[in-house]
Amino acid sequence: MFHQSHQLTAGSVLIADDQAANRELLEELLTPQGYKVIPVPDGAAAVEELARSQVDLVILDVMMPHLSGFEVCERIKANPRYILSSSDLNYGAV
């Protein structure tokens, strides 16, 4: 029997949470799965990081200092750089 191993490249995840324990927990769960985790302590830092980095997923706490998770979402939605189209999706070949 022929066995072919496929290694999927996991993406990058920005985690914004003012609770260090929450950031650390998510990082401990995602890093072994191959994700590059970018933890930040608040919404303002999340917006700054998004301006610098291209990430695949953003996980936001709702209540944070400086900018709430809702405010960060509004900024993401208002920026045409973050518009996702079906041509941006990579489903891969089997």
JOCOR-V613869 format. One record per pair of residues at least 6 apart in sequence whose ideal C-beta (glycine too) atoms are under 8 Angstrom apart, sorted by the first residue. I is the first residue (numbers start at 1). GAP is how many residues later the second one is. D is the distance in Angstrom with one decimal. If there is no record, write none. Layout:
BEGIN
I_GAP_D / I_GAP_D
END
This chain:
BEGIN
8_26_7.4 / 8_84_7.9 / 9_25_7.1 / 10_23_6.0 / 10_24_3.5 / 10_25_4.5 / 10_26_7.5 / 11_24_6.4 / 11_25_7.4 / 11_44_7.5 / 11_45_3.1 / 11_46_6.4 / 12_23_6.8 / 12_24_4.2 / 12_25_7.6 / 12_26_6.4 / 12_41_7.1 / 12_42_7.5 / 12_43_4.6 / 12_44_5.4 / 12_45_7.6 / 13_13_7.8 / 13_17_5.8 / 13_22_5.1 / 13_23_7.2 / 13_24_5.3 / 13_25_7.0 / 13_42_6.6 / 13_43_6.8 / 13_44_4.7 / 13_45_7.6 / 13_46_6.4 / 14_24_4.8 / 14_26_6.8 / 14_32_6.2 / 14_35_5.9 / 14_36_6.8 / 14_39_7.3 / 14_41_4.5 / 14_43_7.2 / 14_44_4.7 / 14_45_7.1 / 15_7_7.9 / 15_8_5.4 / 15_11_5.1 / 15_12_6.9 / 15_22_6.2 / 15_23_7.0 / 15_24_4.9 / 15_25_7.1 / 15_44_4.8 / 16_24_5.0 / 16_25_7.7 / 16_26_6.7 / 16_27_6.0 / 16_29_6.8 / 16_30_3.8 / 16_42_7.2 / 16_43_7.1 / 16_44_5.0 / 16_45_6.3 / 16_48_6.6 / 16_53_7.1 / 16_56_6.7 / 17_6_5.1 / 17_9_7.8 / 17_22_7.7 / 17_24_7.5 / 17_42_7.7 / 17_43_7.7 / 17_44_4.1 / 17_47_7.0 / 18_23_5.7 / 18_24_5.5 / 18_43_6.3 / 18_45_7.8 / 18_46_4.6 / 18_47_5.9 / 19_42_7.1 / 20_21_7.5 / 22_39_6.9 / 23_16_4.1 / 23_17_8.0 / 23_18_7.5 / 24_15_7.7 / 26_11_7.0 / 26_13_7.7 / 26_33_6.6 / 27_10_4.5 / 27_12_5.8 / 30_7_5.2 / 31_6_5.6 / 38_11_6.0 / 38_15_6.4 / 38_17_6.6 / 40_6_5.2 / 40_8_7.9 / 40_9_5.5 / 41_23_8.0 / 42_22_4.7 / 42_23_5.0 / 42_24_4.7 / 42_25_6.9 / 43_17_7.3 / 43_21_4.8 / 43_22_7.6 / 43_23_5.4 / 43_24_2.9 / 43_25_6.0 / 43_26_6.5 / 43_28_6.0 / 43_29_4.6 / 44_22_3.8 / 44_23_5.1 / 45_21_7.8 / 46_12_7.0 / 46_14_6.8 / 46_21_7.4 / 46_26_5.2 / 47_20_6.5 / 47_25_6.1 / 47_28_5.7 / 49_6_7.8 / 50_8_7.4 / 50_26_7.0 / 50_32_7.8 / 58_14_7.6 / 58_18_7.0 / 60_9_3.6 / 60_12_5.5 / 60_13_6.8 / 61_8_5.5 / 62_6_6.1 / 62_7_4.3 / 62_8_6.5 / 63_6_7.4 / 67_8_7.7 / 76_6_5.0
END
